[in-house]
Amino acid sequence: MHLLNIRTGMLVQKRCMKGMILRAAAAGASNPCQAQHHGAASGDRSGISSPTTTSHRRGMVTWNFNSSSLHDPNQPKQKKHWQAEENADIQRVTKKAIIHELTKQQTATIENVVPWFLNVMPGAYFRQVDEESRMDHLRAIAAVRDANMDIHLNLKTKLDDGRRMFTYIRPTVKHGRLLNLLHELPWDHNNAGYLPLSRVQTFSAEDGSMSLSVFTYGYQKLDIIDVESCGAHILDYAAAVLEKTDESIVFDDRFLLERDSLLEYLHKCSDSYISRSEPHRFLQQRALFETVSGTEGVAVNIEEADIEEFDDCYWVDIATANALPQFALEHALRILNHNHFDVVRSHLDVVSDGDNGKVTLLRLVARPVKDSDTSPGSLERIARQLKRTKWLDPYTMNLAVDRYPELLSLRHAEIITALCSLMHPIMSKQHPIIYSKGNILDYVTNKRHIVHASNIARLFMERFNPEAPLSDAELESRSEALRSEIRKVVEDSTAAELLLKMIDIISHTLKTNISMHDRYGLGLRLNPEIMFNEDDDRERPFGVIFIHGRRFNGYHVRFKDIARGGLRLVTPPTSEQQALESARQFDECYGLAYAQQLKNKDIPEGGSKAVCLMDVSDFAQKGKTFVMRKSVKSFADVILDLIVDTEETRKSVVDFVGRKEVLYLGPDEQVIPQDIDWIVSRAAQRGYSIPAAFMSSKPRAGINHKEYGVTSEGVNVFLDTALRHALGIDPTTTPFTIKMTGGPDGDVAGNELKILFREYGDNAKIVGIADHSGCAEDPEGLDRVELMRLVNEGLCISNFEKSRLSSKGELFLADNEHGLRKRNTMHNRLEADAFVPAGGRPNTIDSSNYRQFLKEDGTPSSPLIVEGANLFITPAARQALFDEAGVMIVKDSSANKCGVICSSYEICAAMLLGEDEFF
């Protein structure tokens, strides 16, 4: 027997009937063919027989042939006529054999896989998945079957229009699989190149052998779709319904079926959604779309489904306005799993809603498991939960769905997290470390204490049950029973004190929207006394509202029954800073409202302020902006829940205030014109008596502070006067230097830069500007043209072009420790004639650090301060700077009140004039 080893990159082997074996095995590329001779006698038949057996062993194929005689190693070798002349010939034969065997085996596999696949995949799969994708799925499944591997596949496809498609094929059909798959998806909303999830399709094999899910990222360009062609089946169906050619079809709103209206809607949809949707369900989803169009709402419909491959199942249709699609799907799956329903088929599509954004449409087929309750009342409760998920804080969802699903409802969990958030600024004054926000949540939701927290949440619900609210006497009796139980059972004194404080908050809550089904957050109208310790002698405000929402907490504080003030958004860059801001959030809001009250002494309304603190420390700008816009809408809508008098609120809101409350909002830091427009529009939808008066600085029927620079005009009058009379500088003839906090993209700072250059030209030298992004410094004055570019383009100071700095100028970015330190100390370090804080956090200069504003010789780095920003300097620090260094300070309540006065006139005008009359 001759044994020949050949290096061809893989092991090839095939047996011959008579025993001669040719082995092709791996060798080095530099010597692709090496022959080794091994002696063995066997038979004497001549000629080469055809192969009669074939075996496939994963990378190994075998040939068989016979030789007419055995070679005598002692005799000279003679080449036979059938032997290959060159190594290349041997390689060619080997390759052909491999190809032949693989093709034969794969053909056999495909012949088995295709009929099976066609038989077990549901009809919806073939209707809704295009042929090219189906072929990709078949090829992939056949490949793993051919290799005797489990069907566990991840396929990635880049479509011609730039979209990405991810297909996940998994063996068997398991409860909760789709929810688990979501955690495997690429999800980085902080990445500028991130594509949003736009379509999801999930199918299960009817024999339970596998599930197949397709996730598409990126939106299709809608202007290239021929909707009349791809939507012909839907148009024909709608026409048939209108003509009543099918009496079994019923649609309440015939407008949805009219051709022109339907064509307009079809232009908002992708062709894949249109062409692969069953007409009746498409129109049902359109009805849900119209329910939420132009709003931030969620619409849900649950009904029994008649699907051939599933015996007992339900259609769950959801329309969610302006939600991140992946989160919308995840929330729905978590709620359905929580209620013992498994989603066996899912479809997600995203439809344009014009200027309002986009609407995520979910069509889910859900099957009950574990004898889940499918009564009408239970399904209605699930629908309410699905509507609430968009607005629930992640901690609330985790508490109810993951940690204590048998103990806490979603509303109970929401009450607990809200009360914990509300306690933080109250309790942190006693001990900021022990009563950190994280510790408060840990103590209250610990498994040893959660039953008590649950009982407190139930007491809250019973106190404000619209059907039978607890009276004051009943509340006190029930509260005392809970207090006694806590004192008796809870051994940890810190946990006990927190639980007792939660009970106190209930007794100080006068009104809440907890029973409103479509609320955007949880609001509590509080007796202000709960926010103050006994030894706090500050003036008590007239009213306090606390709002707990998804990734934010907010306060509204007012000092008169009718009051007005701005809404400020606070977005700390780090989790550590967020924790600090949370502890002092109420005090900031109180201080701003008190300053507003002082400013408002000469106008009809009292002073108020709202501060909305968001948890966006792990978000990039895109995600941060998304959360900010959502939080503004949630905050404003909850305020409306508590002050409008409508049939809905009279039915759902228990009111222990006992009087109508009137308040007006205005814009403050990080509120944009689109927010103002939405708030005014929403006030009209919600039945607010004079919606145009609910928010000032409106882009149309209002005086936009940023556009007209009204606050900065007042600031500059005080600056001009102080320069002339306090420092003896005539700014129109003498150069002077200014340092500022607040970015060129801000309202007060940006407009102040415009006014300085407008009034004084090159005499005004800006030696330093600091904002959230960093700071720019130049003792020779920052380039005027470059500063105005940033102002006009709405860019922060980090975008200052370095080439426009002098040789002594520097730009520091706040994305590193050195830059952060330079930014945070700029207002102290730089010397200038005047310092204008036109932005920045409250209490930046206080009694503990005011000396940093002074130079080594004790003289101030700026002899004049004009407070364009509220509360930048504490009262104690103001007095110390004046007493010790003679710093002249124009206080915020005077310096920046021009915007307040302007807004008051705007509100009065809104009460008297319509939008057209205003112009």
ChimeraX attribute file (.defattr): number of C-alpha atoms within 10 A of each C-alpha:
attribute: neighborCount
match mode: 1-to-1
recipient: residues
	/A:1	19
	/A:2	17
	/A:3	16
	/A:4	16
	/A:5	19
	/A:6	26
	/A:7	20
	/A:8	20
	/A:9	13
	/A:10	16
	/A:11	19
	/A:12	24
	/A:13	23
	/A:14	21
	/A:15	20
	/A:16	20
	/A:17	15
	/A:18	16
	/A:19	15
	/A:20	21
	/A:21	20
	/A:22	21
	/A:23	23
	/A:24	26
	/A:25	17
	/A:26	16
	/A:27	17
	/A:28	12
	/A:29	10
	/A:30	7
	/A:31	9
	/A:32	16
	/A:33	21
	/A:34	12
	/A:35	10
	/A:36	9
	/A:37	12
	/A:38	10
	/A:39	11
	/A:40	11
	/A:41	12
	/A:42	13
	/A:43	14
	/A:44	12
	/A:45	13
	/A:46	10
	/A:47	12
	/A:48	14
	/A:49	14
	/A:50	12
	/A:51	14
	/A:52	11
	/A:53	12
	/A:54	15
	/A:55	14
	/A:56	15
	/A:57	11
	/A:58	11
	/A:59	12
	/A:60	18
	/A:61	24
	/A:62	24
	/A:63	23
	/A:64	22
	/A:65	19
	/A:66	22
	/A:67	19
	/A:68	11
	/A:69	14
	/A:70	16
	/A:71	17
	/A:72	9
	/A:73	10
	/A:74	6
	/A:75	7
	/A:76	8
	/A:77	9
	/A:78	7
	/A:79	9
	/A:80	8
	/A:81	7
	/A:82	8
	/A:83	9
	/A:84	13
	/A:85	11
	/A:86	9
	/A:87	12
	/A:88	12
	/A:89	12
	/A:90	17
	/A:91	18
	/A:92	12
	/A:93	12
	/A:94	21
	/A:95	15
	/A:96	12
	/A:97	18
	/A:98	21
	/A:99	13
	/A:100	13
	/A:101	18
	/A:102	18
	/A:103	12
	/A:104	13
	/A:105	15
	/A:106	17
	/A:107	14
	/A:108	13
	/A:109	18
	/A:110	19
	/A:111	12
	/A:112	13
	/A:113	19
	/A:114	14
	/A:115	10
	/A:116	13
	/A:117	16
	/A:118	13
	/A:119	13
	/A:120	16
	/A:121	20
	/A:122	17
	/A:123	13
	/A:124	16
	/A:125	18
	/A:126	13
	/A:127	13
	/A:128	17
	/A:129	14
	/A:130	12
	/A:131	11
	/A:132	9
	/A:133	14
	/A:134	13
	/A:135	11
	/A:136	14
	/A:137	19
	/A:138	16
	/A:139	15
	/A:140	18
	/A:141	22
	/A:142	23
	/A:143	17
	/A:144	15
	/A:145	17
	/A:146	18
	/A:147	13
	/A:148	10
	/A:149	10
	/A:150	13
	/A:151	20
	/A:152	16
	/A:153	16
	/A:154	13
	/A:155	13
	/A:156	14
	/A:157	14
	/A:158	12
	/A:159	12
	/A:160	7
	/A:161	10
	/A:162	13
	/A:163	17
	/A:164	19
	/A:165	19
	/A:166	17
	/A:167	21
	/A:168	21
	/A:169	21
	/A:170	20
	/A:171	16
	/A:172	16
	/A:173	19
	/A:174	15
	/A:175	15
	/A:176	17
	/A:177	16
	/A:178	23
	/A:179	18
	/A:180	12
	/A:181	13
	/A:182	16
	/A:183	11
	/A:184	9
	/A:185	13
	/A:186	12
	/A:187	14
	/A:188	14
	/A:189	17
	/A:190	14
	/A:191	13
	/A:192	11
	/A:193	8
	/A:194	13
	/A:195	18
	/A:196	19
	/A:197	25
	/A:198	23
	/A:199	25
	/A:200	24
	/A:201	21
	/A:202	23
	/A:203	23
	/A:204	24
	/A:205	22
	/A:206	16
	/A:207	13
	/A:208	13
	/A:209	13
	/A:210	20
	/A:211	24
	/A:212	22
	/A:213	20
	/A:214	21
	/A:215	21
	/A:216	23
	/A:217	20
	/A:218	17
	/A:219	20
	/A:220	16
	/A:221	12
	/A:222	15
	/A:223	10
	/A:224	10
	/A:225	18
	/A:226	13
	/A:227	22
	/A:228	13
	/A:229	12
	/A:230	18
	/A:231	23
	/A:232	15
	/A:233	17
	/A:234	25
	/A:235	22
	/A:236	13
	/A:237	20
	/A:238	23
	/A:239	15
	/A:240	15
	/A:241	19
	/A:242	18
	/A:243	10
	/A:244	12
	/A:245	11
	/A:246	11
	/A:247	9
	/A:248	7
	/A:249	13
	/A:250	12
	/A:251	15
	/A:252	8
	/A:253	9
	/A:254	11
	/A:255	12
	/A:256	18
	/A:257	22
	/A:258	15
	/A:259	16
	/A:260	12
	/A:261	11
	/A:262	18
	/A:263	16
	/A:264	11
	/A:265	18
	/A:266	24
	/A:267	20
	/A:268	19
	/A:269	20
	/A:270	24
	/A:271	21
	/A:272	16
	/A:273	20
	/A:274	21
	/A:275	18
	/A:276	19
	/A:277	19
	/A:278	16
	/A:279	19
	/A:280	15
	/A:281	14
	/A:282	15
	/A:283	19
	/A:284	14
	/A:285	21
	/A:286	19
	/A:287	18
	/A:288	20
	/A:289	26
	/A:290	16
	/A:291	17
	/A:292	18
	/A:293	22
	/A:294	20
	/A:295	20
	/A:296	20
	/A:297	22
	/A:298	25
	/A:299	22
	/A:300	20
	/A:301	17
	/A:302	18
	/A:303	13
	/A:304	13
	/A:305	16
	/A:306	12
	/A:307	14
	/A:308	9
	/A:309	15
	/A:310	14
	/A:311	9
	/A:312	13
	/A:313	21
	/A:314	20
	/A:315	21
	/A:316	22
	/A:317	22
	/A:318	27
	/A:319	31
	/A:320	29
	/A:321	29
	/A:322	25
	/A:323	22
	/A:324	18
	/A:325	24
	/A:326	20
	/A:327	14
	/A:328	22
	/A:329	25
	/A:330	18
	/A:331	22
	/A:332	24
	/A:333	25
	/A:334	21
	/A:335	20
	/A:336	22
	/A:337	19
	/A:338	16
	/A:339	21
	/A:340	20
	/A:341	25
	/A:342	24
	/A:343	27
	/A:344	22
	/A:345	22
	/A:346	23
	/A:347	22
	/A:348	24
	/A:349	22
	/A:350	26
	/A:351	23
	/A:352	21
	/A:353	21
	/A:354	11
	/A:355	7
	/A:356	14
	/A:357	15
	/A:358	22
	/A:359	30
	/A:360	26
	/A:361	26
	/A:362	24
	/A:363	22
	/A:364	25
	/A:365	25
	/A:366	25
	/A:367	21
	/A:368	18
	/A:369	13
	/A:370	8
	/A:371	8
	/A:372	12
	/A:373	14
	/A:374	16
	/A:375	9
	/A:376	11
	/A:377	10
	/A:378	13
	/A:379	16
	/A:380	15
	/A:381	13
	/A:382	20
	/A:383	21
	/A:384	16
	/A:385	21
	/A:386	24
	/A:387	24
	/A:388	20
	/A:389	23
	/A:390	24
	/A:391	21
	/A:392	23
	/A:393	19
	/A:394	13
	/A:395	15
	/A:396	23
	/A:397	20
	/A:398	15
	/A:399	21
	/A:400	21
	/A:401	21
	/A:402	12
	/A:403	13
	/A:404	16
	/A:405	16
	/A:406	10
	/A:407	14
	/A:408	22
	/A:409	19
	/A:410	20
	/A:411	20
	/A:412	23
	/A:413	26
	/A:414	25
	/A:415	24
	/A:416	25
	/A:417	22
	/A:418	22
	/A:419	25
	/A:420	25
	/A:421	23
	/A:422	25
	/A:423	23
	/A:424	25
	/A:425	24
	/A:426	19
	/A:427	23
	/A:428	19
	/A:429	14
	/A:430	11
	/A:431	9
	/A:432	14
	/A:433	11
	/A:434	13
	/A:435	22
	/A:436	20
	/A:437	22
	/A:438	14
	/A:439	16
	/A:440	24
	/A:441	21
	/A:442	15
	/A:443	20
	/A:444	25
	/A:445	23
	/A:446	13
	/A:447	12
	/A:448	14
	/A:449	20
	/A:450	19
	/A:451	16
	/A:452	22
	/A:453	25
	/A:454	20
	/A:455	14
	/A:456	24
	/A:457	24
	/A:458	15
	/A:459	20
	/A:460	25
	/A:461	20
	/A:462	16
	/A:463	21
	/A:464	25
	/A:465	16
	/A:466	18
	/A:467	10
	/A:468	10
	/A:469	16
	/A:470	18
	/A:471	13
	/A:472	12
	/A:473	9
	/A:474	12
	/A:475	19
	/A:476	14
	/A:477	12
	/A:478	16
	/A:479	19
	/A:480	14
	/A:481	11
	/A:482	19
	/A:483	20
	/A:484	11
	/A:485	12
	/A:486	20
	/A:487	15
	/A:488	10
	/A:489	12
	/A:490	16
	/A:491	12
	/A:492	12
	/A:493	11
	/A:494	16
	/A:495	22
	/A:496	21
	/A:497	15
	/A:498	22
	/A:499	26
	/A:500	21
	/A:501	19
	/A:502	23
	/A:503	23
	/A:504	14
	/A:505	20
	/A:506	23
	/A:507	18
	/A:508	17
	/A:509	24
	/A:510	18
	/A:511	23
	/A:512	26
	/A:513	25
	/A:514	24
	/A:515	18
	/A:516	17
	/A:517	13
	/A:518	15
	/A:519	18
	/A:520	29
	/A:521	30
	/A:522	27
	/A:523	28
	/A:524	26
	/A:525	24
	/A:526	22
	/A:527	20
	/A:528	17
	/A:529	15
	/A:530	18
	/A:531	20
	/A:532	16
	/A:533	12
	/A:534	8
	/A:535	6
	/A:536	9
	/A:537	8
	/A:538	8
	/A:539	9
	/A:540	18
	/A:541	19
	/A:542	18
	/A:543	18
	/A:544	25
	/A:545	23
	/A:546	27
	/A:547	25
	/A:548	29
	/A:549	27
	/A:550	22
	/A:551	18
	/A:552	26
	/A:553	24
	/A:554	28
	/A:555	26
	/A:556	26
	/A:557	29
	/A:558	29
	/A:559	23
	/A:560	17
	/A:561	18
	/A:562	17
	/A:563	24
	/A:564	33
	/A:565	30
	/A:566	24
	/A:567	27
	/A:568	21
	/A:569	22
	/A:570	22
	/A:571	21
	/A:572	20
	/A:573	17
	/A:574	13
	/A:575	13
	/A:576	10
	/A:577	12
	/A:578	19
	/A:579	17
	/A:580	16
	/A:581	20
	/A:582	26
	/A:583	23
	/A:584	16
	/A:585	22
	/A:586	24
	/A:587	19
	/A:588	22
	/A:589	25
	/A:590	26
	/A:591	20
	/A:592	26
	/A:593	28
	/A:594	23
	/A:595	21
	/A:596	26
	/A:597	24
	/A:598	16
	/A:599	21
	/A:600	22
	/A:601	11
	/A:602	10
	/A:603	13
	/A:604	13
	/A:605	21
	/A:606	24
	/A:607	30
	/A:608	35
	/A:609	30
	/A:610	30
	/A:611	26
	/A:612	24
	/A:613	22
	/A:614	23
	/A:615	22
	/A:616	23
	/A:617	15
	/A:618	13
	/A:619	18
	/A:620	15
	/A:621	14
	/A:622	12
	/A:623	16
	/A:624	19
	/A:625	15
	/A:626	15
	/A:627	19
	/A:628	24
	/A:629	17
	/A:630	20
	/A:631	26
	/A:632	22
	/A:633	19
	/A:634	24
	/A:635	28
	/A:636	23
	/A:637	19
	/A:638	23
	/A:639	22
	/A:640	22
	/A:641	25
	/A:642	21
	/A:643	17
	/A:644	19
	/A:645	17
	/A:646	12
	/A:647	9
	/A:648	13
	/A:649	18
	/A:650	12
	/A:651	12
	/A:652	19
	/A:653	20
	/A:654	23
	/A:655	20
	/A:656	14
	/A:657	13
	/A:658	9
	/A:659	9
	/A:660	12
	/A:661	14
	/A:662	14
	/A:663	22
	/A:664	22
	/A:665	24
	/A:666	23
	/A:667	25
	/A:668	17
	/A:669	16
	/A:670	17
	/A:671	17
	/A:672	15
	/A:673	16
	/A:674	11
	/A:675	20
	/A:676	23
	/A:677	17
	/A:678	19
	/A:679	25
	/A:680	22
	/A:681	17
	/A:682	21
	/A:683	22
	/A:684	15
	/A:685	11
	/A:686	17
	/A:687	14
	/A:688	19
	/A:689	13
	/A:690	15
	/A:691	19
	/A:692	26
	/A:693	27
	/A:694	26
	/A:695	30
	/A:696	30
	/A:697	25
	/A:698	24
	/A:699	16
	/A:700	13
	/A:701	20
	/A:702	22
	/A:703	20
	/A:704	21
	/A:705	25
	/A:706	22
	/A:707	11
	/A:708	13
	/A:709	22
	/A:710	24
	/A:711	24
	/A:712	29
	/A:713	21
	/A:714	18
	/A:715	28
	/A:716	22
	/A:717	13
	/A:718	20
	/A:719	24
	/A:720	18
	/A:721	15
	/A:722	21
	/A:723	17
	/A:724	13
	/A:725	10
	/A:726	14
	/A:727	14
	/A:728	11
	/A:729	17
	/A:730	17
	/A:731	20
	/A:732	14
	/A:733	10
	/A:734	12
	/A:735	15
	/A:736	21
	/A:737	20
	/A:738	22
	/A:739	26
	/A:740	27
	/A:741	27
	/A:742	25
	/A:743	28
	/A:744	30
	/A:745	20
	/A:746	20
	/A:747	25
	/A:748	28
	/A:749	28
	/A:750	25
	/A:751	26
	/A:752	25
	/A:753	21
	/A:754	20
	/A:755	17
	/A:756	22
	/A:757	17
	/A:758	11
	/A:759	14
	/A:760	17
	/A:761	16
	/A:762	17
	/A:763	18
	/A:764	21
	/A:765	24
	/A:766	27
	/A:767	22
	/A:768	29
	/A:769	29
	/A:770	32
	/A:771	25
	/A:772	22
	/A:773	17
	/A:774	25
	/A:775	30
	/A:776	26
	/A:777	24
	/A:778	20
	/A:779	19
	/A:780	16
	/A:781	22
	/A:782	22
	/A:783	19
	/A:784	17
	/A:785	11
	/A:786	16
	/A:787	23
	/A:788	19
	/A:789	14
	/A:790	20
	/A:791	22
	/A:792	14
	/A:793	10
	/A:794	15
	/A:795	18
	/A:796	23
	/A:797	25
	/A:798	20
	/A:799	16
	/A:800	20
	/A:801	14
	/A:802	13
	/A:803	9
	/A:804	14
	/A:805	20
	/A:806	15
	/A:807	10
	/A:808	10
	/A:809	18
	/A:810	15
	/A:811	22
	/A:812	20
	/A:813	22
	/A:814	19
	/A:815	12
	/A:816	10
	/A:817	10
	/A:818	11
	/A:819	16
	/A:820	17
	/A:821	14
	/A:822	20
	/A:823	25
	/A:824	19
	/A:825	14
	/A:826	21
	/A:827	26
	/A:828	20
	/A:829	16
	/A:830	19
	/A:831	22
	/A:832	22
	/A:833	19
	/A:834	25
	/A:835	26
	/A:836	25
	/A:837	26
	/A:838	30
	/A:839	24
	/A:840	20
	/A:841	18
	/A:842	18
	/A:843	16
	/A:844	16
	/A:845	22
	/A:846	18
	/A:847	17
	/A:848	9
	/A:849	12
	/A:850	18
	/A:851	20
	/A:852	16
	/A:853	22
	/A:854	21
	/A:855	16
	/A:856	10
	/A:857	6
	/A:858	12
	/A:859	16
	/A:860	23
	/A:861	22
	/A:862	24
	/A:863	21
	/A:864	23
	/A:865	22
	/A:866	24
	/A:867	25
	/A:868	33
	/A:869	24
	/A:870	25
	/A:871	24
	/A:872	22
	/A:873	24
	/A:874	18
	/A:875	14
	/A:876	13
	/A:877	19
	/A:878	21
	/A:879	17
	/A:880	17
	/A:881	21
	/A:882	14
	/A:883	11
	/A:884	13
	/A:885	18
	/A:886	14
	/A:887	22
	/A:888	20
	/A:889	20
	/A:890	20
	/A:891	21
	/A:892	22
	/A:893	22
	/A:894	17
	/A:895	25
	/A:896	28
	/A:897	22
	/A:898	20
	/A:899	22
	/A:900	24
	/A:901	16
	/A:902	18
	/A:903	27
	/A:904	20
	/A:905	15
	/A:906	22
	/A:907	23
	/A:908	12
	/A:909	18
	/A:910	22
	/A:911	14
	/A:912	11
	/A:913	14
	/A:914	12
	/A:915	12
	/A:916	8
	/A:917	10
	/A:918	13
	/A:919	9
